């Protein structure tokens, strides 16, 4: 029984305000939308794969036609590709259950793209809070950043006004 109609310690991060007494009593169910979360993970994998496919195409050399793509051999493009791969395969201590994306069913393939193992991901979703930690920052410091935040940090570094992409653009001008 509460002293007021505002409950703040029932659900972490949620405040409940009771407006009136109803008859019969009402039941409120709050559920996680796992399908939406899986869809967002699929979207992450698709975006990553699109980037890796684009970089691979722009840095390729076609032996048969002896034709180089526009960024073939470009150090900055290859650096971006390598750093992105590193971020998705290196371990993180953000989650106590999962250190790498591969442990939740998202694995690096030959050619640099990611693939989702749906059955492994479904099993990992039994520990949903740990999957969230794998992708997000632990409040104790940046050494425990999850994968998504590491990617965001990398993108910030690359697109910074004095970042690698800005310097490359200035060189090309």
Secondary structure, DSSP 4 states (H G I P E B T S, - for coil): --SSSEEEEEETTEEEE-----SSPP-------HHHHHHHHHHHHHHHHHHHHHHHHHT-EETTTTEE-TTTT-HHHHHHHHHHHHHHHS--SS-SS-SSGGGGTEEEPTTS-EEE-HHHHHHHGGGHHHHHHHHS--TT-GGG--HHHHHHHHHHHHHSTTSHHHHHHHHH-
